[in-house]
Amino acid sequence: MTYAARSVVSDGTTEAMLPRPFRVTSRHSETPDTVTLEFESEDGGGVSFSPGQFTMLYVFGIGEVPISISGDPHRPETLVHTVRSVGAVTAAIAALRIGDGIGIRGPYGVGWPMGEAEGNDVLLAAGGIGLAPLRPVVLDVLARRDRFDVVSLIYGSRSPVDLLFEQELHSWRSRFDMEIEVTVDRSDENWFGDVGVVTGLLPRVSFDPTKTVAMLCGPEIMMKVMANELELRGVEPERVYVSVERNMKCAIGFCGHCQFGRDFLCRDGPVLPYAQVADRLRVPEL
Amino acid sequence: MNLRSMRESSELLTSLTNTELEFFESLSREVHLVNGEILFEEGGAAESFFIVVNGKVGLEMTSPGRVPMVIQTLGPGDLVGVSWFFPPYRWNWRARALEDTTLIAFDAAEVRKRCEVDRDLALEVQGVVAEEVVRRLHRTRIQLLDLYRTT
């Protein structure tokens, strides 16, 4: 497959700002507040994307939000998003039913470094809803498994009921060609897995720090702690990638709402090397 | 159990000299627990400490009328127990095997006794335990932040 260029600014601003009509074709409740929706375009065209890219979802009359694509990059005919209801727009998206319409534009942004990861160990670390933007990486890696060496996923969640893609986690684990460790911050009586922070899982997975590409997605504190742990274990910060989110509006690098130091996250991110943003992540005002 | 063979899998052992490893080896024995078996009870005398070889141990908080709550899980290479190093040498939590588990148990009283006369060893052990305590403190702080909360 061919990955999109690192910059995806359209040659026409108007066109890039125009949502395409889509309809919901499938709906799955992941947790009490998180839903995975599949969309198909009304014009029949698909959405080719690279893992880590996002689209702008527009609920007519309510508003527009950037959401990372959580679907399979090898199935561009179906666009998949996993959305947690946290505000007016995301609540409206989470309330969509099969057949409902929505406007979507994109994909936008720079995704995960899949090319760099080829031939190397791949370590994925997700926290909470952060597993959604990494799901396309897992699906891509598993579709081209022979291109990568050791592949590991460590995933931390608030509690057992907050786990995303639970059935898929089981099926990925059952393939035996990928290490998967899952932990929760708070257990309940039905949970028999790990309890503790996601960084505590690092010693459980095998990776060669000299040839590992790490991809981290979750709350910024979690990503910072994880990046520091990885550096202590010998993984260069240049090979650690984080997904940084700010208030994206235009999604094409014009409006400046998502400016993060010298980067516009919608255009230059959301995925960036940790070495490039580590200092900025320590600035509270940014 | 040859502790040298465990050096790569347990960060706790990496800083110990060969002589120190031999000393710990002389005080060690293997312990096998089946899934659900109790390793130690809250309030019990901390006469041993453990390193997990394989399997998983849960540190649990128990309270009357409630199902025991696992607050932390420990896996291969992890140290089980730090209370053995600090007075009054009593366990603060219950430890239970969450699957069939093998551990190396060390005689804590003998280690404490040796540390009384061997200050280099005492410093080394203190460093290992302190590092582990600090690591757990950091992780607990992050857990307390409740990072994945929706709002």
HADDOCK unambig.tbl for C-alpha pairs under 7 A between the chains (distance, minus, plus):
assign (segid A and resid 86 and name CA) (segid B and resid 150 and name CA) 6.44 0.50 0.50
assign (segid A and resid 86 and name CA) (segid B and resid 151 and name CA) 6.83 0.50 0.50
assign (segid A and resid 128 and name CA) (segid B and resid 148 and name CA) 5.36 0.50 0.50
assign (segid A and resid 157 and name CA) (segid B and resid 148 and name CA) 6.75 0.50 0.50
assign (segid A and resid 158 and name CA) (segid B and resid 148 and name CA) 5.53 0.50 0.50
assign (segid A and resid 185 and name CA) (segid B and resid 143 and name CA) 5.92 0.50 0.50
assign (segid A and resid 187 and name CA) (segid B and resid 69 and name CA) 6.82 0.50 0.50
assign (segid A and resid 187 and name CA) (segid B and resid 70 and name CA) 6.32 0.50 0.50
assign (segid A and resid 188 and name CA) (segid B and resid 69 and name CA) 6.70 0.50 0.50
assign (segid A and resid 189 and name CA) (segid B and resid 67 and name CA) 6.41 0.50 0.50
assign (segid A and resid 189 and name CA) (segid B and resid 69 and name CA) 6.98 0.50 0.50
assign (segid A and resid 194 and name CA) (segid B and resid 73 and name CA) 5.38 0.50 0.50
assign (segid A and resid 195 and name CA) (segid B and resid 70 and name CA) 6.86 0.50 0.50
assign (segid A and resid 195 and name CA) (segid B and resid 71 and name CA) 6.15 0.50 0.50
assign (segid A and resid 195 and name CA) (segid B and resid 72 and name CA) 4.76 0.50 0.50
assign (segid A and resid 195 and name CA) (segid B and resid 73 and name CA) 5.22 0.50 0.50
assign (segid A and resid 196 and name CA) (segid B and resid 72 and name CA) 5.30 0.50 0.50
assign (segid A and resid 196 and name CA) (segid B and resid 73 and name CA) 6.69 0.50 0.50
assign (segid A and resid 197 and name CA) (segid B and resid 139 and name CA) 6.08 0.50 0.50
assign (segid A and resid 197 and name CA) (segid B and resid 143 and name CA) 6.25 0.50 0.50
assign (segid A and resid 219 and name CA) (segid B and resid 147 and name CA) 6.47 0.50 0.50
